Amino acid sequence: MKDLTRVGLRWDPCGHAGLTGPLLALADDCDLAFRRLADRWHATEERHPSAMPASALATHLRSFPHQATFAAALDPADANLGEFADGPVTAPNGTVALTRIAPVTTVLTPAACYHVYAGHAREHLSEARYVSTRNTCFRRESRYEPLLRQWSFAMREIVCLGTPAEADAFLAQARAAVDYFALLIDVPLDWTPATDPFFRPHTNPGYLLQRIQPSKHEALYGGSLALGSVNLHHDHFGTAFGITRDGAPATTACVAFGVERWLYALTDRHGSDPDGWPDLLAAANQVVDR
Amino acid sequence: MRSEADIRAALHAFVQRHANDFPLTDDTPLFTLRVLRSVHLPELILLLERLRAGPIDVEQLQPGDFASIDVIVRRFGAVS
């Protein structure tokens, strides 16, 4: 991979990227463009924390325990904190010399849209609802690579909560919008059916369903890098969170963008000189005004 | 391995057990209409493996393989 340090990439090998200068501006433009695409559905913008109660994500945690990151804190008992503070705190290899841990109840956000379903729990929708949200998401991986595969990364999502027909229509429109946007900024994409990286997939109902009835399609750059995906959840979240539409559990769907991966694709395609980067917001405007 | 008729009858019984009085036919789109759901798939695969007396390689599953009872019988009615 080319060196993007000059344009503002700061890389922590633990799997976290920092951005400054032109690359930060490009990331902001990316997110602004995706937000503008959300206007296609008059989506409401929502902002959520980067953590949520693990109890709300039990099914997810069973399916993806290898990717989960939990928020851990020390047991607040004075003696326990003293033992920690008086100890080495960190070892030379970077490991924290933890003392007793308080009960863990919180998971760091694995996908931006989960907050939307939790936030709209027990709502009865009289029309389709569209929400746009961005979050820092956390997924453990076996290896990390700047912009391509990170422990923490920015995810922008546009979510539809509606009937099955409304969700289907949304996904078709979302794919068309992403295609046109990618065409305008000259980032070639190919859509392909995909499965999520389930733990023990062969016995996981979610994985088996994705095999026989694809509900996830990824937009690939360069044949293998997923810059985004469209996902149909059927009534999984509608049922889990008591959200109804027309008296039945709501069907939900989302289009998700991995911002850092778009940075990779844009700089790979157009070079690392900011003068060569396309006008993302103008392209998004053109998509919405079409 | 059971006969095709036996397999079809067993599949009917399995689906009907989960179908909540849905008017089931051999070409009912089982997962598209949500007659069956993801939670039923592991049990359905185990049932088919028992009926055909042979394993099903999950990695070889293709979109549409469980579309209806007709499709399932055609696709998994015999050990290939």
Chai-1 contact restraints between the chains, C-beta under 6 A:
chainA,res_idxA,chainB,res_idxB,connection_type,confidence,min_distance_angstrom,max_distance_angstrom,comment,restraint_id
A,H202,B,V58,contact,1.0,0.0,6.0,A-B,restraint_1
A,T203,B,P42,contact,1.0,0.0,6.0,A-B,restraint_2
A,P205,B,S38,contact,1.0,0.0,6.0,A-B,restraint_3
A,P205,B,V39,contact,1.0,0.0,6.0,A-B,restraint_4
A,P205,B,L41,contact,1.0,0.0,6.0,A-B,restraint_5
A,G206,B,S38,contact,1.0,0.0,6.0,A-B,restraint_6
A,L208,B,L41,contact,1.0,0.0,6.0,A-B,restraint_7
A,L209,B,S38,contact,1.0,0.0,6.0,A-B,restraint_8
A,R211,B,L61,contact,1.0,0.0,6.0,A-B,restraint_9
A,I212,B,L61,contact,1.0,0.0,6.0,A-B,restraint_10
A,I212,B,D65,contact,1.0,0.0,6.0,A-B,restraint_11
A,I212,B,F66,contact,1.0,0.0,6.0,A-B,restraint_12
A,Q213,B,F31,contact,1.0,0.0,6.0,A-B,restraint_13
A,P214,B,P63,contact,1.0,0.0,6.0,A-B,restraint_14
